[in-house]
Amino acid sequence: MDIRFVAAGSGDVLAVMAGEGGELLASAQALDTATGGRLSKAAKAARFTGGPGQVVDVLAPEGVDFSRILVIGLGKLDAANGLAVERWAGHAVKRTLTSGAEKLVLQPEALPGVSKADAGAHAALGARLAAYRFDTYRTKLKPEQKPTLTTVEVALEGPAAARARADQDAAVVEGVFFARDLVSEPPNVLYPESFAERLRDLETIGVEVEILEPATMEKLGMGALLGVAQGSARPARLVSMKWNGSSSKNAKPIALVGKGVTFDTGGISLKPGAGMDEMKGDMGGAAAVAGAMKAIALRKAKANVVGVVALVENMPGPNAQRPGDIV
């Protein structure tokens, strides 16, 4: 999806802001006046209160360069921050992603604690994150499931400043998508060895990656981790990722540690069958650390950071760890 920053946008759908109580912000107020009160009337009919994520979808009248107008709530304006703007933009993208619309225009406003340039950057970040999809294994999509949205324009005064601010977020988006991809993979594809190899790819962007195998882990006394792995045919891995970006020789590293149980059946203490498929998500902590390391490296952060993830599959079996074992 292409994100653009413009002074004035045009497209299929326009998204504007409203606060608590249905208060229309400047762009929405101007549009409401130009359309003879169309937005305020629609908001009243829908009992719109401007709560976070609440949406009024209005068919645009003749003379407006859009087919639809989305009035999306921010909640309390005095408490609205950058995250609120990201969520506002995210709601707009989710509303239009598969709607048939090809182009969405976001009109963010300056808020009490957010400048207009920062609001534009946050809107772009929220749009990018909301457009994420994991369709790797989907072979068929119904027409109504296929994304149609190809372009998002962030329309505001001084678009260059917002674009410069948003460029700094590109690495964050890459890191978040990396983590989301890892969490979304099925456990027969992402297991300790394959997870570790995906992390080795971070070497291409300057991360030092060290992968420990069971023999080394045993020498280091990692009995608890190896005990969990006993019931699985998949051997455990421990991965250390290092980013040395500080210019100071005395800078202490920041340490990030993530749990990486790629599938957790509960081992010999088997979990209930209902919802068992969701146990692939027990490696979400490791995915978060991996995503953070990717973002840190892509941003070329001026800090020393170490990310450590313990990767293991917890399965029942003749060698599975028993409750009460000393490891």
Secondary structure as the mmCIF struct_conf table of DSSP 4:
data_model
#
loop_
_struct_conf.conf_type_id
_struct_conf.id
_struct_conf.beg_label_comp_id
_struct_conf.beg_label_asym_id
_struct_conf.beg_label_seq_id
_struct_conf.end_label_comp_id
_struct_conf.end_label_asym_id
_struct_conf.end_label_seq_id
STRN STRN1 ASP A 2 VAL A 6
BEND BEND1 ALA A 7 ALA A 8
BEND BEND2 GLY A 11 ASP A 12
STRN STRN2 VAL A 13 ALA A 18
HELX_RH_3T_P HELX_RH_3T_P1 GLU A 20 GLY A 22
STRN STRN3 LEU A 24 LEU A 24
HELX_RH_AL_P HELX_RH_AL_P1 ALA A 26 ALA A 34
TURN_TY1_P TURN_TY1_P1 THR A 35 GLY A 36
BEND BEND3 GLY A 37 GLY A 37
HELX_RH_AL_P HELX_RH_AL_P2 ARG A 38 ALA A 45
TURN_TY1_P TURN_TY1_P2 ALA A 46 ARG A 47
TURN_TY1_P TURN_TY1_P3 PRO A 52 GLY A 53
STRN STRN4 VAL A 55 LEU A 59
HELX_LH_PP_P HELX_LH_PP_P1 ALA A 60 PRO A 61
TURN_TY1_P TURN_TY1_P4 GLU A 62 GLY A 63
BEND BEND4 VAL A 64 ASP A 65
BEND BEND5 SER A 67 SER A 67
STRN STRN5 ARG A 68 GLY A 73
BEND BEND6 GLY A 75 GLY A 75
HELX_RH_3T_P HELX_RH_3T_P2 LEU A 77 ALA A 79
HELX_RH_AL_P HELX_RH_AL_P3 GLY A 82 THR A 96
TURN_TY1_P TURN_TY1_P5 LEU A 97 THR A 98
BEND BEND7 SER A 99 GLY A 100
STRN STRN6 LYS A 103 LEU A 106
STRN STRN7 LEU A 111 LEU A 111
TURN_TY1_P TURN_TY1_P6 PRO A 112 GLY A 113
STRN STRN8 VAL A 114 VAL A 114
HELX_RH_AL_P HELX_RH_AL_P4 LYS A 116 ALA A 130
TURN_TY1_P TURN_TY1_P7 ALA A 131 ALA A 131
TURN_TY1_P TURN_TY1_P8 THR A 136 TYR A 137
HELX_RH_3T_P HELX_RH_3T_P3 PRO A 143 GLN A 145
BEND BEND8 LYS A 146 LYS A 146
STRN STRN9 THR A 151 ALA A 155
BEND BEND9 GLU A 157 GLY A 158
HELX_RH_AL_P HELX_RH_AL_P5 PRO A 159 ASP A 167
TURN_TY1_P TURN_TY1_P9 GLN A 168 ASP A 169
HELX_RH_AL_P HELX_RH_AL_P6 ALA A 170 SER A 184
BEND BEND10 GLU A 185 GLU A 185
TURN_TY1_P TURN_TY1_P10 PRO A 187 VAL A 189
BEND BEND11 LEU A 190 LEU A 190
HELX_RH_AL_P HELX_RH_AL_P7 PRO A 192 ARG A 200
HELX_RH_3T_P HELX_RH_3T_P4 ASP A 201 ILE A 205
TURN_TY1_P TURN_TY1_P11 GLY A 206 GLY A 206
STRN STRN10 GLU A 208 LEU A 212
HELX_RH_AL_P HELX_RH_AL_P8 PRO A 214 LYS A 219
TURN_TY1_P TURN_TY1_P12 LEU A 220 GLY A 221
HELX_RH_AL_P HELX_RH_AL_P9 GLY A 223 ALA A 229
TURN_TY1_P TURN_TY1_P13 GLN A 230 GLY A 231
BEND BEND12 ALA A 233 ARG A 234
HELX_LH_PP_P HELX_LH_PP_P2 PRO A 235 ALA A 236
STRN STRN11 ARG A 237 ASN A 244
BEND BEND13 SER A 247 SER A 247
TURN_TY1_P TURN_TY1_P14 LYS A 249 ASN A 250
HELX_LH_PP_P HELX_LH_PP_P3 ALA A 251 PRO A 253
STRN STRN12 ILE A 254 ASP A 264
TURN_TY1_P TURN_TY1_P15 GLY A 267 ILE A 268
BEND BEND14 SER A 269 SER A 269
HELX_LH_PP_P HELX_LH_PP_P4 LEU A 270 PRO A 272
BEND BEND15 GLY A 273 GLY A 273
TURN_TY1_P TURN_TY1_P16 ALA A 274 GLY A 275
HELX_RH_3T_P HELX_RH_3T_P5 MET A 276 MET A 283
HELX_RH_AL_P HELX_RH_AL_P10 GLY A 284 LEU A 298
TURN_TY1_P TURN_TY1_P17 ARG A 299 LYS A 300
BEND BEND16 LYS A 302 ALA A 303
STRN STRN13 ASN A 304 ASN A 314
BEND BEND17 GLY A 317 GLY A 317
TURN_TY1_P TURN_TY1_P18 PRO A 318 ASN A 319
HELX_LH_PP_P HELX_LH_PP_P5 ALA A 320 ARG A 322
TURN_TY1_P TURN_TY1_P19 PRO A 323 GLY A 324
#
